[in-house]
Amino acid sequence: MPQVKKALVSASDKTGLVEFVKFLEESLGSEILSTGGTGRSLVEAGVKVVQVEDYTRSPELLNGRVKTLHPKVHAGILYRRDLPTHAGEMKTMGWDGIDMVVVTLYPFEQVIRKPETTLADAVENIDIGGPCLLRAAAKNHAHVIAVSDPADYGWIREELGNSGGWLSESSRRRLAQAAFARTSRYDHAISSYLAGML
């Protein structure tokens, strides 16, 4: 049975995150990859974290605008474990699969509700890497768990604990649908905001 051997965590909303990630680390033995502020908060809570820039050997660029947009990260998420050609390419590159993606997006919707928010502020709160990670994980939900909502941490943890470290096909599909719904709402909010500027 597959297991969550490696999880990538990048969360703007850190509600329940430490408890969930500690479960992955301590109960499942998962390796935790993380970025910037999320990584720092997890380290402060006692979680052993591999920073994405150390994992990819590529520094964060452009004031953090480019962090997870890297072939090693996206190949790890999109890698189909059932295809020998994919396994061969990953072996040639020396790369591993990423089994779970835990992402909560930059709070664009909350930021634009503030009357003092400028267009420049709003633009800086448009998440690029997060939706890419969620969409990749959701697309490959046959092999990867896409987690986009802290409200799901409880039942995910329970099922992982009861099953030996993996989710059922129906649970993975449910999370994939939720991830696509989240990125769709997010894009709609951005589009509507910019339309109001025309």
N, C-alpha and C positions, 0 to 999 in steps of 0.2 A: 504494500500500500504506500502511496506517496505520503510525504510528510512536509511540514513547513520547516525546511532546513535553513532557508534564508528569507528574511522579510525586509522590505524596504519601507521605511516610515518617514513621512514628511507631513507634518500636521500643523495647520494654522490654529485650529480648534483643538486644544490639548485636553479636553474633558475626558477623563477616564483613561487617558493614553498610557500613563506610567503603569497603572495596574495591568492593562491589557498587554503591554510589551513585556513586562516582567513575567507574566504568565508564559508568553512565547519563549522567552529566554530560559526561565527556570524549569518549566514543566515539559516543554517540547525540545529544549536544547537548540532553539533557533538562533542563528547568527543575525544580528540586527545591523542593517545599513541605515544611515540617516544623513540628514543635511543640516547645515548651519544651526539655527536656533533650536530646532527640534532635537538635533543631536546633543547640543549642550544641555538642554533640559533633562534629557534622558540620562546623560552621564552624571549630572548633579543628583539624580534620583538613584544612582547606583547601578545603572544598566551599562553593560559593556557594549560599546557602540563602535562600529567601523564607519568613519566618515566617508561619504560618497566620493569626495575628492581623493581620498587615500585609496579607495577601491578602484577608481578609474585611472588614478595617477594623472588626473587633469584637475587643475585648480578651479574653484568657482570663479566665474568671469563676469565682467560688466556689472559690478555691484550686486552680484547674486542673481542676475537675470538668467545666467546659464549655470545650472548646477547638475541637474539630472539628465539633460539632453545629451546623452553620450551613447555610442553604439553598444558598449559593454552592458550598460543598464538596460537598454531597450531590447537587445538580443536576449538577455537573461529573462526578460518578461515574456517576449514573444516566441521563445523557443518551444517548438512542439516536441514533447518527449517521445512521441510515438513515431517520429520520422527519423530513420537512420541518417539521412543527409543532414538534418539539423544537428543531430548529436555529433556527427563527424565535424561539421563546421565549428561547433562550440569547442570540441576537443582540440581542433587545430589552433583556435584562438586562445585556448587555455582559460576559457570563461565558464562560469557556472550558471545554472538556472536560478531565477528568483521566484520563489513559490508563493509569496504573498506581497501585496502592495497595500499599504495603509496610508491614505491621503485624505486630508481635509483641505479644501481650497482656500486661497487668500480670501478675506472677507469683503469681496467687492460690493455685494448687496448692502452690507452694513455701512460701509464707508460712504457710499453715494447717498445714503439717507441723511447724512449730516449736512446741515445747511452751509457750513464753512468749507466743504470739500470742493476743491478746484478740479478742473479737467486733468491737470497734471497729477494730482493726488489719485484720482480715479484710475488713470492709466497705469500708474505704478502698482495698483492693487488688482490688475488683471493677471491672473495666474496662467502661465504657459506650460511649465513643466508638469504641474499637478494634473491638469486634464489629460495631457499626453500619457502620463503614467497610468491613470485610471482607465483610459480608453484601451491602452495596450493590454492591461491585465484583464479587463472585461472581455476584450476580443478573444483572449486566450484562456477563457475561464475553464476550459477542459483541463487545464494544467496549472492554473494560477488563481489565487483567491484575491478578488478586488474588494477592498473595504473602504467605503467612502463616507460612512456615517457613524459617529461614536455611539449612537443608539443601538447599533448592531453588535457592539463588543461583547455584551453579556451572553447572548445566545451563541455567538461564534465560539467564544471560549468554552462554553458548556459542551457544544458538539465536538469541538476538537479534543477536549478532555475525555469525552466518552468514547471516541472513535479511535483513539491512538494517534491523533495528530493530523487528521484530514477531514475535509467537509464532503458531504454527499454531492452528487451531480446537481440535484435540485437546489441545494443551498448555494452552490457556486453560481448557478444560473440566476438565482434570485438576487445575489449580490452584483452580478454583472448587469442585470437590468437596472438595479438601483444606481449603479455607477454611471451608466449611460443617461439615465434620467437626471442625475445630478449635473453632469456636464452640459446636458441640453438646457436645463434651467439657467445654468450659469451663463452660457453663451447668449441665451435670450435676454437676460438682464443686461449684459454688456451691449448687445445690439440695440436694445430699447433705450438705454442711456445715451448712446452715441446718436441715435436717431433724434433724440430730444435736443441735441446740440446743432442740428442742421438748420 
